[in-house]
Amino acid sequence: MFRFTRFQLAVHAAALAPLVALIWDIALGNLSVNPIQDITFRTGKAAMVLLVAALAVTPLNTVFGFRQGLRVRRALGLYAFFYAAIHLFVYVVVDYGLDFYLIWLELAEKRYVLVGFAAFLVLLLLALTSTRGWQRRLGKTWKKLHRWIYVAAVLVMLHYAWVQKSDIRQPLAFSALLILLLILRIPRIRRTITRLRSRRASKTEDKGPAFSKI
Ligand code: HEM
């Protein structure tokens, strides 16, 4: 039997909320005049947000010591892949009716489609090898392989920026967040933050007994 903490349950509920809302809106006919584009946008956005959330887990632990997040990192990455798969399905099957010649032309013509596909292939590879079995089988290579999540994220940011032809404020905001998360991953910076945090923690501990003597 699975045992989830409240935090894990909240994360799973939040990750599934866009899907529930989408199904709800489809069922009630609440989509816009261009329903396919609506679904494409919403699944793409959910995939991107969850990907960034998965990438934020380690920096949140480094800066704030938020260890709970580590338990949902894999789930967040898989949810991101799940929404990206629906996003691709809608594009290939619903929008283009499996017309691979037309899709091929789009791939050659539109750079955002090309980088979107590349990002998806990376996410697919990471999702397939995300199991404990593959982690064991690949050993040290597994960690190196899973660093490709950053490559996927950069491709997704390009995809997002190129999809938005004029107003690129949101893609820029997400890209800035991604750059910050990448900076916090640099081993030197990570080590400095960890050192500062443990120094602060030991100072707080020093104050502890003095209080308890009162
Ligand atoms: C698998 C290949 C992909 C294809 C063919 C594809 C295709 C598309 C298309 C056609 C659009 C809408 C463009 C428009 O109507 O103007 C779009 C938007 C978007 N896609 Fe993708 N995409 C792919 C992969 C991805 C992946 C892997 C992600 C994220 C993980 C993603 C995130 C987004 C986002 C965030 C938007 C914009 C949503 C918005 O403006 O609210 N896409 N994509």
Boltz pocket constraint, residues with backbone or C-beta under 6 A from the ligand:
constraints:
  - pocket:
      binder: B
      contacts: [[A, 37], [A, 40], [A, 41], [A, 42], [A, 43], [A, 44], [A, 45], [A, 47], [A, 48], [A, 51], [A, 80], [A, 84], [A, 87], [A, 88], [A, 91], [A, 112], [A, 113], [A, 115], [A, 116], [A, 117], [A, 118], [A, 119], [A, 120], [A, 123], [A, 156], [A, 159], [A, 160], [A, 163], [A, 164]]
      max_distance: 6.0
